[in-house]
Amino acid sequence: MVVTIKTRMRRQEVRSFITGMLFISPWILGFLAWTIYPIVASLYYSFTQYNIIQPPRFIGVQNYIEMIAQDQTFRIVLGNTIYLAVLGVPIGLAVAFLLASLLNNEFKLRPLFRTIFFLPSIVPAVASAEVWRWVYNERYGLINSLLALMGLSTIPWLSSEALAKPSLIIIGCWAQGSAMVIFLAALQDVPRSLYDAALVDGANWWRRFWHVTIPMCTPAILFVMLTSMIGTFQYFTLGWLLTGGGPNQSTEFYSIYLYRNAFKFFKMGYASALAWGLFIIAVVCTMVILRSSARWVYYGGGEE
């Protein structure tokens, strides 16, 4: 009798497993076809010379050697991307956190201002590029028109090698709505008792902000830093639409260079090697940040 019950239970478990697999099979097939296969194929192509037209020819690690030791453009591209990550990510994070701190206070029309500051993050990238192209236009742009009215010289925002990347960083700061919402949630989770205790101890607003607000929000800061860093390494749309990699390759970022090799030069093998190089760089940077987070990220449970 016991054996019969166990057999029935096993049959029921098998039927349930098969039924569940049938229900999720469309997702599994899509995941295998559109995620796993491209990853495996790109890894294989990175060790080949492949131009789409002719069959791939295995060349070992030659693509990686060329990328690291021979390709001068790769060094420029990597430098531009690191510049964007090192400056753009901390500045954008600071702007988002300060906006969240301001919008966390009680004042009139607070929901309206929260909406206004969040809207840029949901504007399509193409629309944002066209708006900022007009704002940055050297002759007719909004900023330069105001400078001309005041008798000041105009600024070549996107046509200057020195200003092109900072101009893109400014656009990134303008579209920090998603990070601002995350910080708002973290700020609202800070216990009020900590502020009261700090106030009793005589701490002014700056000490309360530095020793209470920031430490309690470090988990959210870590999350935003990681996602922003990974997103910066994949930076493409605004750089491609506004500058096309110029002037003089000053905004030729990693993803733009990868795109050129794949779809302009049809060097699919080399582009695949670039993609895996980007993956390795992102993993290394992520591990470094996570390892360092033990020193500065504070969790409410008492762990650091």
Secondary structure, DSSP 8 states (H G I E B T S, - for coil): -HHHHHHHHHHHHHHHHHHHHHHHHHHHHHHIIIIIHHHHHHHHHTTEE--SSS--EE-TTHHHHIIIII-HHHHHHHHHHHHIIIIIHHHHHHHHHHHHHHHTS--TTHHHHHHHHHGGGGS-HHHHHHHHHHHH-TTT-HHHHHHHHTT-----TTT-TTTHHHHHHHHHHHT-HHHHHHHHHHHHTS-HHHHHHHHHTT--HHHHIIIIIHHHHHHHHHHHHHHHHHHHHT--HHHHHHTTT-STTTT--HHHHHHHHHHTS--HHHHHHHHHHHHHHHHHHHHHHHHHHHHH---TTS--
